[in-house]
């Protein structure tokens, strides 16, 4: 628990006028502030209708007072919530009264930060609070709730416990190297490492889906001019977001559209056509296109099915980016819609104009990122979680390799680093810089 902290206060409801507004106060001065502001003895966790008084005994407002004594509160400290009318002026008066009695204005996310520092939430749960507030789909709300309730943390903690037990076993084998039994060669360590890898892979899969639910999948439409990129953007968005003409090169800048695909948020990016142009404006559009391509989760490479010269113009891409080749305008040659899988990736045959094959593309987009709208095990996740899981996976894989050459000390070190990486997710291992970055993204009052 934190000791000797100052008392903080903030308006916990959004800016503007509303029916109800809340001022939240947390810290050691709460009982004294309550006595002077309310002139009434508070009963823990009992809603009481009280006047809120200014320094001269006049009434600022009247409303509901709720008192949560430490440690049974959101922050783990004494907490007072004042629920009054939601006018911006009256809330500001009430906040200034709390500040005059010794509280200070809370920093963004400071209430949740104190909950984390006081052990009421771990770091992944604290981040899920902000993710719940920012959720844009029903499934992202449910996934954020799972993270808040500790589903993600429980899985991480189970892996940390397994790593701890395995480290004890490996280090004991190193310390008692003169014993007749060779613990590193008896198969137990290898089996447990394999089990750890499988567990990490399962969590990585769910975390990746959780990240996409939170941030949305970045889908870049790329290809030659007049291949149908803008038409596809309009079809996916459900309205005319981009100008469509028969003139090649209509799109010269980057167009962005955020849509939902059965509950999965997508960032669709329409780009300038890729070709050799001498036009200065088109050249700049093509340069921006290549920048967006490098940042994509998935690239839809659109091609006119009648264009026999369909050599890729995408350039060198990072290995993690999947390219889906979309063969458009099948209606012109009477071809049936289909998805074909080759060693070079998926090929989708469709007609944006008639809509044939569009459902195949939508379903494949969801499948390609492991999206499952009925999943009960998906929790909300952030990029830093994905990176930490990837680092832990790499260290465990390294431990497997070190075990093969019987390098026990290196196995132990890899397991330690894997455990540290997982600790970054829940906050068991965290820097002040990381905490500052996370909680500064919260709204004030939360």
C-alpha positions in Angstrom: 0.0 0.0 0.0 1.1 3.6 -0.7 1.8 5.6 2.4 1.7 9.4 3.0 0.2 10.2 -0.4 -1.6 13.6 -0.9 -5.3 13.8 -1.6 -6.5 14.2 -5.1 -9.8 15.4 -6.6 -11.3 15.6 -10.1 -14.6 15.8 -12.0 -15.3 12.2 -13.0 -18.0 12.9 -15.6 -17.4 14.2 -19.1 -17.1 17.9 -19.8 -20.4 19.8 -20.6 -23.8 20.0 -19.0 -25.8 16.9 -17.9 -28.3 15.6 -15.5 -25.8 14.3 -13.0 -22.1 15.2 -12.4 -19.6 13.5 -10.1 -16.6 14.9 -8.2 -14.3 12.2 -6.9 -11.9 12.7 -4.0 -9.3 10.1 -2.8 -6.6 10.2 -0.1 -6.0 10.7 3.6 -7.8 14.1 3.8 -11.1 12.6 2.7 -12.6 12.4 6.3 -11.6 16.0 7.1 -12.9 17.3 3.7 -16.2 15.4 4.2 -16.7 17.0 7.6 -16.2 20.5 6.3 -18.0 20.1 3.0 -21.0 18.1 4.1 -21.4 18.9 7.9 -22.7 15.4 8.3 -21.3 12.1 9.5 -20.8 9.7 6.6 -21.7 6.0 6.9 -19.5 3.8 4.8 -21.0 2.6 1.5 -24.4 4.2 2.2 -25.8 6.7 -0.3 -26.9 9.8 1.6 -28.7 12.9 0.3 -26.7 15.9 1.6 -26.0 19.6 0.8 -22.5 20.5 -0.5 -21.4 23.6 1.4 -19.0 26.4 0.5 -16.6 28.0 3.0 -19.2 30.3 4.4 -21.8 27.6 5.0 -23.8 28.4 1.8 -25.1 25.6 -0.3 -23.2 25.0 -3.6 -25.5 22.1 -4.6 -27.3 19.1 -3.1 -26.9 15.5 -4.1 -25.7 12.0 -3.1 -22.6 11.5 -1.0 -20.8 8.1 -1.0 -17.9 7.3 1.3 -15.6 4.3 0.8 -13.1 3.9 3.6 -9.6 2.4 2.9 -8.9 -0.3 1.9 -12.3 -1.2 0.5 -12.4 1.3 -2.3 -11.4 1.7 -5.9 -8.1 3.3 -5.2 -7.4 1.4 -1.9 -7.5 4.8 -0.1 -10.4 6.7 1.5 -12.7 7.8 -1.3 -15.5 10.3 -1.4 -17.9 10.6 -4.4 -20.2 13.6 -4.6 -23.0 13.1 -7.1 -24.7 16.4 -7.9 -26.2 18.2 -10.8 -24.2 18.1 -14.0 -23.8 21.8 -14.8 -20.2 22.7 -15.7 -20.2 25.7 -13.4 -21.6 24.0 -10.3 -19.2 21.1 -10.7 -16.3 23.5 -11.0 -17.4 25.3 -7.8 -17.6 21.9 -6.0 -14.2 20.9 -7.3 -12.6 24.2 -6.2 -14.2 23.7 -2.8 -12.4 20.4 -2.4 -9.2 21.9 -3.6 -9.5 24.7 -1.0 -9.8 22.1 1.7 -6.4 20.5 0.9 -6.9 18.3 -2.1 -5.0 18.9 -5.4 -6.2 18.3 -8.9 -5.7 14.8 -10.0 -3.4 13.9 -13.0 -4.9 12.0 -15.9 -5.4 8.4 -14.8 -4.2 9.0 -11.3 -7.1 7.3 -9.6 -6.5 4.1 -11.5 -2.8 4.5 -11.1 -3.3 4.5 -7.3 -5.5 1.4 -7.6 -2.6 -0.3 -9.4 0.1 0.9 -6.9 -2.1 -0.1 -4.0 -2.6 -3.6 -5.4 -6.3 -3.3 -6.2 -5.6 -3.9 -9.9 -2.6 -5.2 -11.9 -1.3 -3.3 -14.8 -3.2 -5.2 -17.5 -6.5 -4.8 -15.5 -5.8 -1.0 -15.1 -5.2 -0.7 -18.9 -8.5 -2.5 -19.5 -10.4 0.3 -17.6 -9.3 2.8 -20.3 -10.0 0.2 -23.0 -13.5 -0.3 -21.7 -14.2 3.4 -21.9 -12.8 3.7 -25.4 -14.5 0.5 -26.8 -16.3 1.1 -30.1 -17.9 -2.4 -30.5 -19.9 -4.7 -28.3 -17.3 -7.4 -28.5 -14.5 -5.0 -27.5 -16.6 -4.1 -24.5 -17.0 -7.8 -23.5 -13.3 -8.4 -24.1 -12.3 -5.4 -22.0 -14.5 -6.6 -19.2 -12.8 -10.0 -19.3 -9.4 -8.2 -18.9 -10.7 -6.1 -16.1 -12.0 -9.3 -14.3 -8.5 -10.8 -14.6 -8.8 -13.3 -17.4 -5.7 -12.1 -19.2 -3.8 -11.7 -16.0 -4.7 -15.1 -14.7 -3.3 -16.7 -17.9 -0.1 -14.7 -17.6 0.3 -15.5 -13.9 -0.2 -19.2 -14.6 2.7 -19.1 -17.1 4.8 -17.1 -14.6 4.2 -19.8 -12.0 5.2 -22.5 -14.4 8.3 -20.6 -15.3 9.2 -20.1 -11.6 8.8 -23.9 -10.9 10.9 -24.7 -14.0 13.6 -22.3 -13.0 13.8 -23.9 -9.6 14.2 -27.3 -11.2 16.8 -26.2 -13.7 18.9 -24.2 -11.1 18.7 -27.2 -8.7 20.1 -29.4 -11.5 23.0 -26.9 -12.0 23.7 -26.7 -8.3 23.7 -30.5 -7.9 25.7 -31.4 -11.0 27.6 -34.1 -9.2 24.5 -36.1 -8.5 24.1 -39.4 -10.4 20.8 -38.3 -12.0 21.1 -35.8 -14.8 18.0 -33.7 -14.4 18.5 -31.7 -17.6 18.5 -34.9 -19.7 15.6 -36.8 -18.1 13.0 -35.3 -20.5 11.1 -33.4 -17.8 12.6 -30.0 -18.6 12.1 -30.5 -22.4 8.5 -31.5 -21.9 7.8 -28.5 -19.7 9.4 -26.2 -22.1 7.3 -27.6 -24.9 4.2 -27.0 -22.8 5.3 -23.4 -22.1 5.7 -22.8 -25.8 2.2 -24.1 -26.5 0.7 -22.0 -23.7 2.4 -18.8 -25.0 1.2 -19.5 -28.5 -2.4 -19.8 -27.3 -2.2 -16.5 -25.4 -0.4 -14.8 -28.3 -3.3 -15.8 -30.6 -5.9 -14.5 -28.3 -3.9 -11.3 -27.5 -3.5 -10.6 -31.2 -7.3 -10.8 -31.7 -7.7 -8.7 -28.6 -5.4 -6.0 -30.0 -7.4 -5.9 -33.2 -10.6 -5.5 -31.3 -9.0 -2.5 -29.5 -7.1 -0.9 -32.3 -8.8 -2.2 -35.4 -7.1 -4.0 -38.3 -5.2 -1.9 -40.8 -6.2 -2.9 -44.3 -4.4 -1.2 -47.2 -5.9 -1.3 -50.7 -3.1 -1.3 -53.2 -2.7 -1.9 -56.9 -2.6 -0.3 -60.3 -4.8 2.7 -61.2 -8.4 1.8 -62.1 -8.3 -1.7 -60.6 -11.3 -0.9 -58.4 -9.7 0.1 -55.1 -12.0 3.1 -54.4 -15.0 1.0 -55.4 -14.0 -1.7 -52.9 -13.5 0.9 -50.2 -17.1 2.1 -50.9 -18.5 -1.4 -50.9 -16.8 -2.3 -47.5 -17.8 1.1 -46.0 -21.4 0.9 -47.2 -21.4 4.4 -48.6 -19.6 6.6 -51.1 -16.5 7.4 -49.2 -14.3 7.8 -52.3 -14.8 9.3 -55.7 -15.1 6.6 -58.4 -14.6 7.3 -62.1 -13.4 5.5 -65.2 -10.4 7.8 -65.3 -7.2 6.1 -64.1 -5.5 7.8 -61.2 -8.6 9.5 -59.6 -7.3 8.8 -56.1 -4.0 10.7 -55.6 -4.0 11.0 -51.8 -4.6 8.6 -48.9 -8.3 8.0 -48.0 -9.1 6.5 -44.6 -12.4 5.0 -43.5 -13.1 3.2 -40.2 -15.8 0.5 -40.4 -17.0 -2.5 -38.5 -17.0 -5.9 -40.0 -19.4 -8.0 -37.8 -18.0 -6.4 -34.7 -14.4 -6.2 -35.8 -13.1 -2.7 -36.4 -11.3 -2.1 -39.6 -9.2 0.8 -40.8 -9.6 0.7 -44.6 -7.0 2.8 -46.4 -7.5 3.6 -50.1 -4.2 4.5 -51.8 -3.0 6.1 -55.1 -2.5 3.6 -57.9 0.9 2.1 -58.2 2.5 2.8 -61.6 5.4 4.7 -63.2 4.1 8.3 -63.4 5.8 11.5 -64.3 3.2 13.6 -62.6 4.5 15.3 -59.5 1.2 15.0 -57.5 0.9 11.3 -58.5 4.5 10.7 -57.5 3.8 12.1 -54.0 0.6 10.0 -53.7 2.6 6.8 -54.7 5.3 7.7 -52.1 2.6 8.0 -49.4 1.0 4.7 -50.6 4.3 2.9 -50.1 4.5 4.3 -46.5 1.1 3.0 -45.7 1.8 -0.4 -47.2 4.7 -0.8 -44.8 2.4 -0.2 -41.8 -0.5 -2.6 -42.9 -1.8 -5.6 -41.0 -3.2 -6.9 -44.3 -2.8 -5.7 -47.9 -5.6 -6.2 -50.4 -3.7 -6.2 -53.8 -6.4 -5.4 -56.3 -6.0 -6.5 -59.9 -8.3 -6.2 -62.9 -8.9 -9.9 -63.9 -8.5 -8.9 -67.6 -5.1 -7.3 -67.0 -2.6 -10.0 -67.8 0.3 -7.9 -66.6 -0.3 -8.4 -62.9 3.2 -8.3 -61.6 3.4 -7.0 -58.0 4.4 -3.4 -57.5 4.3 -3.6 -53.7 8.1 -3.9 -53.2 9.8 -5.5 -50.2 7.4 -6.0 -47.3 7.9 -7.1 -43.7 7.3 -10.8 -43.2 4.2 -10.4 -40.9 2.1 -8.6 -43.6 -0.3 -10.9 -45.4 -1.1 -10.1 -49.0 -4.5 -11.1 -50.3 -4.6 -11.0 -54.1 -8.1 -9.7 -55.1 -9.0 -10.4 -58.7 -11.8 -7.9 -59.5 -14.3 -7.6 -62.4 -15.1 -11.3 -62.7 -18.5 -10.2 -64.1 -16.7 -9.2 -67.3 -15.6 -12.7 -68.1 -18.3 -14.7 -66.4 -16.1 -16.3 -63.8 -17.7 -17.6 -60.6 -16.6 -16.0 -57.2 -14.1 -18.2 -55.3 -11.2 -18.3 -52.9 -8.1 -20.2 -54.0 -5.1 -20.9 -51.8 -1.6 -21.2 -53.2 1.9 -21.2 -51.8 2.1 -17.5 -52.5 -1.1 -16.8 -50.5 -4.8 -16.4 -51.0 -6.5 -15.3 -54.2 -10.1 -14.0 -54.0 -12.1 -13.7 -57.2 -15.0 -11.2 -57.0 -16.8 -8.3 -58.6 -17.1 -5.2 -56.6 -19.7 -3.8 -59.1 -22.1 -6.7 -58.7 -21.2 -7.7 -55.2 -20.4 -11.3 -56.2 -17.7 -12.7 -53.9 -17.7 -9.8 -51.5 -19.0 -12.0 -48.6 -16.1 -14.4 -49.3 -13.7 -11.5 -48.9 -15.3 -10.3 -45.7 -15.2 -13.8 -44.2 -11.6 -14.3 -45.2 -10.6 -11.0 -43.7 -12.0 -12.2 -40.3 -10.4 -15.7 -40.6 -7.0 -14.3 -41.6 -6.6 -12.6 -38.2 -8.3 -15.4 -36.2 -11.4 -13.3 -35.5 -14.3 -15.2 -33.9 -17.3 -13.2 -32.9 -18.4 -16.0 -30.6 -15.1 -16.3 -28.8 -15.4 -16.4 -25.0 -11.6 -16.4 -24.3 -10.7 -13.2 -26.1 -9.4 -10.4 -23.8 -8.5 -6.9 -24.8 -4.8 -6.5 -25.5 -2.3 -3.7 -26.5 0.7 -3.7 -28.7 3.0 -3.7 -25.7 1.4 -6.9 -24.5 2.0 -8.5 -27.9 5.6 -7.4 -27.8 6.1 -8.7 -24.3 4.6 -12.1 -25.2 6.8 -12.2 -28.3 9.9 -11.6 -26.3 8.9 -14.3 -23.7 8.2 -16.7 -26.6 11.7 -16.0 -28.1 13.4 -16.6 -24.7 11.6 -19.9 -24.2 12.6 -21.0 -27.7 16.2 -20.0 -27.0 16.0 -22.1 -23.8 14.9 -25.1 -25.8 18.0 -24.7 -28.0 20.3 -24.2 -25.1 18.9 -27.4 -23.5 19.8 -29.4 -26.6 23.5 -28.5 -26.1 23.2 -29.0 -22.4 24.0 -25.4 -21.5 22.1 -25.3 -18.1 23.2 -21.8 -17.1 21.9 -20.4 -20.4 18.6 -22.2 -20.0 18.2 -20.7 -16.6 19.0 -17.2 -17.9 16.6 -17.5 -20.8 13.8 -18.6 -18.4 14.5 -15.7 -16.1 14.3 -13.2 -19.1 11.0 -14.9 -20.2 9.6 -14.4 -16.7 10.7 -10.8 -16.7 9.0 -10.2 -20.0 5.7 -11.6 -18.8 6.1 -9.5 -15.6 6.0 -6.4 -17.7 2.4 -7.2 -18.8 1.0 -7.3 -15.2 3.3 -4.7 -13.8 5.3 -7.1 -11.6 8.2 -5.6 -13.4 7.7 -2.0 -14.7 9.5 1.3 -15.0 8.3 4.7 -14.0 8.5 5.8 -17.6 6.1 3.0 -18.6 3.6 3.8 -15.9 3.7 7.4 -16.8 3.0 6.7 -20.5 0.2 4.3 -19.7 -1.7 6.4 -17.2 -1.2 9.7 -18.9 -3.5 8.4 -21.7 -6.4 8.1 -19.3 -9.0 10.8 -18.8 -8.9 13.0 -15.8 -11.2 11.7 -13.0 -10.4 8.0 -13.9 
